[in-house]
Amino acid sequence: MRIAKAALIMIGSWVLLFPGSHQPLLPTTTCGWALAQARLGEAWYGVPIVTTEQAITILDAVQDQWDECQLVAAVSLHFGDYEKVFTEAFPVLQRYRTPATTWIVTGRIGQPGYMTLEQIKELARNNWEIGSHGATHQPLVESAPETAIRLSFREVEIRAELERAKISLEREGFSVSGFLSPFGLYNDLALEEIQRVYSYHRSNIFNAINPLPLADHGPYSRWELVYFQVKQNTPPLEVIIEIDRVHRRGGLLILDFHDMGDYDPSISYPPEALERIIRFMRVELKMCTLEELQRGLCQERR
């Protein structure tokens, strides 16, 4: 059994780094997710689960060697700043030692239904990424036509909203790299200001996977990362199919769960469904071949 498991891990590593390739494996210290393993302190079979900040950092680190290696697949989990993310999602992810990214509106910290500062710090202590969702959750764009004077004022207002949120979070000791536009609304002006303050930005394009390497600009770039929207009624199997797809074809898959529990049934995801997805990635995918999973023959191996 040990020999079989070792062979399975070796095959999984080959698929992860070189799907469909017959080239020799590169030295583990050179590139690929071997670099991620060294930084995160874990060996992986299957799709690595990393925060988006970690994914961007690793992509930057291997950029110069991209022609020689293939950083092909990763999954990042995104959540809002709701209290039930801490009480319902956090325990599930802790059980499987899984990091995630949470988007914080600084003006809502400690308000009814939202996380407290201490809860956010507890997430950060357990390897969650703390991202910025603005200071007031006001949209960064206006529907009314803007004159040149109004455009100038709007530029100042956008920058103030972005900087206030980042400074407020960093003052509490958080490392903040990413920004998520409130309501998913932004334009070229807002994007320019976001690029002045943050290292990456998630777009309003969903149900898609970011091809790797990331584009230089536009959708699928670090400034307009796309995501897969996990709604309240999205079956775990549908999410697992997306994970399987990124495992086979490569890319950065961002899964957005928004809220958890019953706070708002239209945007909240059931904790038991979340656990089914995380268990697949952390236990079943690591212990079984994809064929065994598809045939329902997967059993945890010890």
C-alpha positions in Angstrom: 0.0 0.0 0.0 2.9 2.4 0.8 4.5 1.7 -2.6 1.2 2.2 -4.4 0.6 5.5 -2.5 4.1 6.7 -3.3 3.6 5.9 -7.0 0.3 7.8 -6.9 1.9 10.9 -5.4 4.7 10.8 -8.1 2.1 10.6 -10.9 0.1 13.4 -9.3 3.2 15.6 -9.1 3.9 15.0 -12.8 0.3 15.9 -13.8 0.4 19.0 -11.6 3.5 20.4 -13.1 3.4 19.0 -16.6 -0.1 17.9 -17.7 0.0 16.2 -21.1 3.8 16.7 -21.3 6.5 14.1 -21.8 9.4 16.4 -20.9 11.7 15.4 -18.0 10.8 16.8 -14.6 12.7 20.0 -13.7 14.7 20.3 -10.5 12.3 20.9 -7.6 14.3 24.0 -6.6 13.9 25.7 -9.9 10.2 26.5 -10.4 6.7 25.4 -10.5 4.6 24.5 -7.4 7.8 23.1 -5.9 8.5 26.7 -5.0 5.1 27.0 -3.4 5.7 23.8 -1.4 8.9 25.2 0.0 7.2 28.5 1.0 4.0 27.0 2.4 5.8 24.1 4.1 3.6 21.4 2.6 3.9 18.8 -0.2 0.8 18.6 -2.5 -0.9 16.1 -4.7 -3.8 17.7 -6.5 -4.6 21.5 -6.8 -2.8 23.7 -4.3 -5.1 25.9 -2.2 -3.5 29.3 -1.6 -4.6 32.8 -0.9 -4.7 35.1 -3.9 -1.8 37.1 -2.4 0.3 33.9 -2.2 -0.6 33.0 -5.8 0.4 36.4 -7.1 3.7 36.3 -5.1 4.5 32.8 -6.5 3.6 33.9 -10.1 6.0 36.9 -9.7 8.7 34.6 -8.4 8.7 32.3 -11.4 8.0 34.9 -14.1 11.6 34.9 -15.4 11.6 31.1 -15.7 8.2 30.7 -17.2 9.5 29.4 -20.5 11.3 26.6 -18.6 8.6 25.6 -16.1 4.9 25.5 -15.8 3.0 26.8 -12.8 -0.2 25.3 -14.0 -3.0 25.1 -11.4 -4.1 26.7 -8.1 -7.4 27.4 -6.3 -8.1 30.4 -4.1 -11.1 30.7 -1.8 -12.8 34.1 -1.3 -15.3 35.2 1.4 -16.9 38.4 2.5 -16.6 40.1 5.9 -19.7 38.6 7.5 -19.7 37.3 11.0 -20.9 33.8 9.9 -17.8 33.5 7.7 -15.9 33.4 11.0 -18.4 31.2 12.9 -19.4 28.8 10.0 -16.6 28.8 7.3 -13.5 29.3 9.5 -14.0 26.1 11.6 -14.4 24.1 8.4 -11.3 25.5 6.8 -9.4 25.1 10.1 -10.3 21.4 10.2 -8.5 20.9 6.9 -5.8 23.5 7.5 -6.9 25.5 4.5 -6.2 29.3 4.0 -8.6 31.7 2.3 -9.0 35.4 1.4 -11.6 37.6 3.2 -12.6 41.0 1.8 -13.0 43.6 4.6 -15.0 46.9 4.5 -13.2 48.8 7.2 -16.3 50.9 8.1 -18.3 47.7 8.8 -15.9 46.1 11.3 -17.7 45.2 14.5 -21.1 46.2 13.1 -24.1 43.8 13.6 -23.7 40.8 11.3 -20.1 41.6 10.4 -16.8 40.4 11.9 -15.1 42.1 14.8 -11.5 43.3 14.6 -10.4 40.4 16.9 -12.1 37.9 14.7 -10.3 39.3 11.6 -7.0 39.1 13.5 -7.7 35.5 14.4 -8.2 34.7 10.7 -4.9 36.4 9.9 -3.1 34.4 12.6 -4.3 31.3 10.8 -2.9 32.2 7.4 -6.0 33.9 5.9 -5.3 36.8 3.6 -7.0 40.1 4.6 -8.1 42.0 1.4 -9.6 45.5 1.1 -13.2 46.0 0.0 -13.1 49.7 0.6 -13.8 52.0 3.6 -17.5 52.6 3.1 -18.6 50.1 0.4 -19.6 52.9 -1.8 -19.3 52.2 -5.6 -16.2 53.7 -7.3 -18.2 54.8 -10.4 -21.1 57.2 -11.0 -24.0 56.8 -13.4 -24.3 60.5 -14.2 -22.1 62.1 -16.9 -19.0 63.7 -15.4 -17.5 67.1 -16.4 -13.8 67.6 -16.3 -14.1 69.4 -12.9 -16.3 66.6 -11.5 -13.9 64.0 -12.9 -11.0 65.7 -11.0 -13.0 65.6 -7.7 -14.0 62.0 -8.3 -10.4 61.0 -8.8 -9.5 62.5 -5.4 -12.5 60.8 -3.8 -11.7 57.4 -5.2 -8.1 57.6 -4.1 -9.2 58.6 -0.6 -11.6 55.6 -0.4 -8.8 53.3 -1.4 -6.1 54.7 0.8 -8.3 55.0 3.9 -9.2 51.4 3.8 -5.6 50.1 3.2 -4.1 52.4 5.9 -6.8 51.4 8.4 -6.1 47.7 7.9 -2.3 48.1 7.9 -2.5 50.1 11.1 -3.9 47.0 12.7 -1.0 44.9 11.5 -2.5 43.3 8.4 -0.6 42.9 5.1 -3.0 44.2 2.4 -2.3 43.5 -1.3 -5.6 43.1 -3.0 -8.7 45.1 -3.6 -12.3 44.1 -4.5 -14.4 46.8 -6.0 -17.7 47.3 -4.1 -20.6 45.8 -6.1 -18.0 44.8 -8.7 -18.3 48.3 -10.2 -15.2 50.1 -11.6 -14.0 51.9 -14.7 -10.7 52.9 -16.2 -10.3 55.8 -13.8 -11.0 53.6 -10.8 -8.7 50.9 -12.1 -5.8 53.5 -12.5 -6.3 54.5 -8.8 -6.5 50.9 -7.6 -3.2 50.2 -9.4 -1.6 53.1 -7.4 -2.5 51.7 -4.1 -2.8 47.9 -4.4 -1.0 44.9 -6.0 -4.0 43.2 -7.6 -7.7 43.6 -8.1 -10.6 41.1 -8.6 -13.0 41.9 -11.5 -16.8 41.6 -11.9 -16.4 38.8 -14.4 -17.5 35.5 -13.0 -17.8 31.8 -13.8 -14.4 31.7 -15.5 -10.9 30.6 -14.8 -7.7 32.8 -15.0 -5.3 31.2 -17.5 -1.7 31.1 -16.5 0.5 33.0 -16.9 -1.8 35.9 -16.2 -2.5 38.4 -19.0 -0.6 41.8 -18.8 -3.8 43.8 -18.8 -7.6 43.5 -19.0 -9.6 40.4 -17.9 -7.4 37.6 -16.6 -4.7 40.0 -15.6 -3.8 40.7 -12.0 -5.9 43.9 -12.3 -9.0 42.1 -13.4 -8.9 38.6 -12.0 -12.0 36.6 -12.8 -13.8 34.2 -10.5 -16.3 31.4 -10.1 -19.4 32.5 -8.2 -20.6 29.9 -5.7 -24.2 30.7 -5.0 -26.5 29.4 -2.2 -28.0 26.7 -4.5 -24.7 25.8 -6.3 -24.3 22.0 -5.8 -20.9 20.9 -4.4 -20.5 18.6 -7.4 -20.6 21.6 -9.8 -17.8 23.3 -7.9 -15.8 20.0 -7.8 -16.2 19.8 -11.6 -14.5 23.2 -11.9 -11.7 22.1 -9.6 -11.3 19.0 -11.7 -11.2 21.1 -14.8 -8.5 23.4 -13.5 -6.5 20.4 -12.2 -6.6 18.9 -15.7 -6.2 22.1 -17.9 -4.4 24.5 -15.6 -5.2 28.0 -14.4 -6.0 30.0 -11.3 -9.5 29.2 -10.1 -11.0 31.7 -7.6 -14.0 30.4 -5.8 -16.2 33.1 -4.3 -18.5 31.9 -1.4 -19.4 35.5 -0.2 -21.3 34.6 3.0 -22.1 31.5 5.0 -25.1 30.1 6.8 -28.6 31.7 6.7 -27.7 35.5 6.9 -29.0 36.0 3.4 -30.2 32.9 1.6 -29.6 34.5 -1.8 -25.8 34.8 -1.2 -25.0 32.5 1.7 -23.5 29.0 1.2 -24.3 26.0 3.5 -21.3 25.1 5.7 -21.9 21.4 5.1 -21.6 22.0 1.3 -18.4 23.9 1.8 -17.0 21.0 3.8 -17.8 18.6 1.0 -15.8 20.8 -1.4 -12.8 21.3 1.0 -12.8 17.6 1.9 -12.6 16.7 -1.8 -9.6 19.0 -2.3 -7.8 18.1 0.9 -8.5 14.4 1.4 -10.2 12.7 -1.6 -8.2 14.4 -4.4 -5.0 13.7 -2.6 -5.8 10.1 -1.8 -7.5 8.9 -5.0 -7.0 9.0 -8.7 -9.5 11.0 -10.6 -10.9 7.8 -12.2 -11.6 6.4 -8.7 -13.3 9.6 -7.7 -15.5 9.6 -10.8 -16.5 5.9 -10.3 -17.3 6.6 -6.6 -14.6 4.2 -5.4 -12.6 6.7 -3.4 -11.8 5.7 0.2 -9.5 7.4 2.6 -6.2 5.6 2.9 -4.1 5.6 6.0 
